[in-house]
């Protein structure tokens, strides 16, 4: 059962999401929040598996809320559900630790499928959000971030990965969860988890989303 929390400052949005998602047999609506501070407090008490996070909320916005939530309860997976699709929102949200970035015009069935995939460990990005990330990591500005000593350091980090860890990283970037990776590489899920843990540590990234971005940035796809 996927324990879900909705954080959105519009009561009608929360109500509409609850009405539809409550019909799903594998999703349990454990709570809702109207602002970032309330979302953090509610998550602390209810311990959801997934949070649907709006970005434009009072008191504490969705990006700052995501960053604090990932620091305080790193096991909780955040899916941004917003109307904004631009650099100023997509990049900060992913950097804050969101595992999904979707728009509010998404079809209900697609949203449910995305929630399930993120719960299983995959990354879910709206095509336009994915396009912005790709443009960022391949643009001159993005290249500047990895120029000079920084680029050399990242190359050294990549060289630390074993061949198998690089294969796992490639499959993470393609959107596979641990079970799918284990089937693709003919290894156990426990072994996959070990490889994921090692590669995150070696790359100095916090989670699979950042690892996937790293892989895209370095052409490991």
N, C-alpha and C positions, 0 to 999 in steps of 0.2 A: 504494500500500500504506500503510495506517494503522499506524504504530508505536505500540503501546500499552503503558503501564506501569500495574500495579495496586498501589495502596498501601492495605493493610488489615492490622490486627494479628491477624486470625483466619485461621489457615492453611487451614481448610476453605473459607472464603469465597474466598480467593485460588485455591485448587485448583478449586473449582466454576466460577468465572469463566473460568479458563484452559481447562478441559475444553470448555466450550461455545464460547468465543470463538475457540479454536484451529481450529474447524471452518469459520470464515468465511474465504473466499478472499482478501478484501481487508484483513484485519486480521492483523498480526504481533505476537505477544506477545514483547516485547523484555526484560521483566524484572518483578520484583515487589519490594515493600518491606513491612516489618512495622511501621515507625514513620516519623514525619515526617522525622527526620534521615536515615534510610536512603533515604527517597524522594528527598530533595534530592540526596544523593550519587549515587544510581543514575541519576537523571535527568541529572545533569551528565555522566556517562560514556556513557549510552546514547542521550541526546537523543531522547526519544519525541515523537510528535506530540500524543498525548492521554494524560492521566493520569486514571484512575479513583481518586478520593480519598475514603477514609473520613474521618470527622470525629473520632471518639473513638479516638485512637491514643496510645500512650505516648511519652515523651520530647518529642515536638513534635506538637501536635494538627493536624488537617487544615486548619483555618482559617489558623493561623500558617504552616503548610507551604505552603499555596496562595499566601499573600501573599509569602513569600520566593521561591517558585518563579517567580511572575509578575515579580518584580523582577530575578531572576538570569537567567531564560530566558523572556522575555515571549511568545515565539512558541508556547510549549507551552500547549495548551488543557486546562483542568481541568474535569472533571465530578465533582461531589460525588455519592457513592453512599452513602447513610446510612439510618439508621432514625429520625432526628430530623426533625421538621417543626414548628418553632416559630420565633418571632421571634429568639430567642437564637442560633439556628444559621443560619437562612436569610439574614437580612440581613447578618451579618458575613461569611458565605461569599461572597455576591455582591459585597460591597464589597471583599473580598480579591482578587477577580478571577476567580472561577469562572464559566464559561460555561454550566454546566449544574448543576441540582440535582434529583436523582432519589432515589427511595426503593428500598430493597433488595428490596421485594416486586414490583418491576417485572418484566413478562414478558420472558424472554430475547430474543425477537425485537424487542421494543420498545427494549430496551437497545442492541442492535446498530444499530437505526435511529437512535437518539439519538446514538450515537458517530459515525456517519457524518455526521449533520447538523451536529454541533458541529465536526467536522473541516473541514467545508465553510464554517464561519463563522457558523452559526446559534446561537441561544440555546435551550436545552432546559430547561424548568422543569416539575416536577410541578405539576398544577393547584392543589394546596393551597399550594405555594410561591409560585406566581404570585399566588394570592389574598392571601397575606400581604403581598407586595410592594405590590399594589394598595391594600390596606387601609392600609398604612403611608404611602404617598404621598398618600392622600386624607384621612387622619385629621387631627384638630386638632393632634396632636403632630407629624405630618409637615409640616403647614402651618406650624407654628411654626419649623421649620428653614428655611423660605424666606420668613419674614416680614421686614418692615423693609428694611434696606439689602441684605440677602442676596437677597431676592426681586427687588429692583430690579436688582442685579448680574446675576442669572440672566436677567432679561428683556432686559437689554442684550446678554448673550451670545447669546440666541436671535435677537435682531434682527440680529446679525452674519452669520447664515446667509443665503445666497442662497435664492431660491425653490427651485432645484433641490436644494440641500443639505437643505432642509427636507423635500422629497419623499423623498430618500434616507433621511433620518433616520426618517421615518414608516414606510418599508418595512423598515428594520432592526428597528424596534420590532415589526413584524408577523411577524418571524422569517425574512425572506428573506435568502438569501446573495447574494453579488455577482453571480453568474450570473443568478439570478432577478430581481434588481433591474435588471440591464442589459436583460433581455427586457421587463420591465414598462415601462421608460422609453425603450426603443429607443435605448440608448447602449451603448458598448463596456464590457467589464469593466474595462479600463484606466481609462476615464473614471470609472466607479463607484469604483474604488480611490482615485482622486484626490479625489473628492468626500468619501469617507469620511475620508480623512486630514485634509482641510481642516476638516470639521465636528468631528472629535474635538479638533483643536487649538483651534478657536474656542470650543468648549464647555468646554474644560479637563478632559476626561475621558480615561481611559487606554485604553479599549477599547470594542468594540461592545456588550458587556453593559451597561456603565455608560451608554453612549449610549441604549440601549433603555430603561433605567430613567429616564433624564432625560426621554425622550419621553413615557413613561407619566405621569411626575410632572407634566408640563406639558400633558397632554391632546393630544399630537401623535400621535394614533392614528386 
